[in-house]
């Protein structure tokens, strides 16, 4: 394991991801993601130290948005659409925080 935690949200062909961990490890992982031809149009919303991990209970939690995910839907309805290109860092953390607290019968996806 890399010691990286985080969250991933997929919605309307967009993805939004938070990565938490040692600065060098997260930086190296981000470079690997950037070089992967499956990823494009990457936009860093926020980068820097944090006081504590928000997604520390997960190696990587992730969900695909569905209408039954009320916590996410209600958050997104504030903007009427999900478009992470112009999202504020506060809104991004709020949305990803909602992803990490979703109650689901599915186990979280493990990416790392």
N, C-alpha and C positions, 0 to 999 in steps of 0.2 A: 504494500500500500504506500501511496505517496504522502499520506497525512493531509490530504486536501479534502475539505468538505464543501458542500454547496447545494444549490438548487437549480433546477432546469424547468422551464415552462415552454411548451409548444402550443402555438395558437395561430390559426390563419396563416400558415406557412412561415411564421416568424418564430424565432426562438429567443429566449432570454435566459441568461445563466449567471449565477453568482459562484465565484470560486473563493475559498478561504483557506489560508494556510501560510506556511513560511513564504516570505516574499520571493526568494529565489526559486522555490519549487513552483509557486503559482505562476511566476514569470516564465519559467521554462515550459510549463504546461500550456500557457496561453500561446507561446510561440509555436508549439506543436499544433495547436488548434488552428492558428493562422495559416500554417503551411499545408494543412489538410485541404485537398481540392474539393472536398464535400462542403466546406464552409466558405462563405463569401459575405462581403459587405459587413464585416465586423465593426462594431462601434462600442468603444469602452465608455460606459456611463460614469463609472467611478473607479478610482484606483487609489489605494493608500492603506495605511494602518487602521485597524479597528480595535476597539476596547475589548470586545469579546466576540466569539463566533455566534452568528445568528442561526447557522445550520449545522452546528457541531455534532448533533445527534445522527447525522447522515454522512455516509461517505459521498453520496450524491443522490438527493431525492429528485424525483421528476414526475411530472404529470402531463398528460395531454388534456387540454381543456375540454370539458363537456358541459352541456347545459345543466347537469346535476351538481356541478361544482359551485354551489352557491357562494362560497367565500370568494372565489375568483370572479365569478360573474358580477357580483355586486361591486367589487372593486373596479372592474373594467367598465361597468356602466357609468361610472363617474366621468369617463372620457368618451363614452359611446363607441369606442373601437380600441383594439389592441394594435399599437404601432410602436414598437420599442425604439425606433430611430430617434424620436423626439421626446422620449419620456424623461421625466426628472429622476434624479437619484432617489429622492424620497418615495416617489410613486413606484419605482422599480423594486425597492426594498419592501414596500408594503405588499406588492403583488407576489413577490417571491416568498415573503413571510407567510402569506396566505397559502401558497403551494405547500410549504413545509408543514402546515397544520391540518391539511385536509385529512379527513377520515375516509379511508378507502379500504375495500376488501383486497385490493391488489397490493402486493408488496411494492415498495419504491423501486424504481429502476436503478440498477447499479452500473455506473459508467466507468468508474475508476477502480 
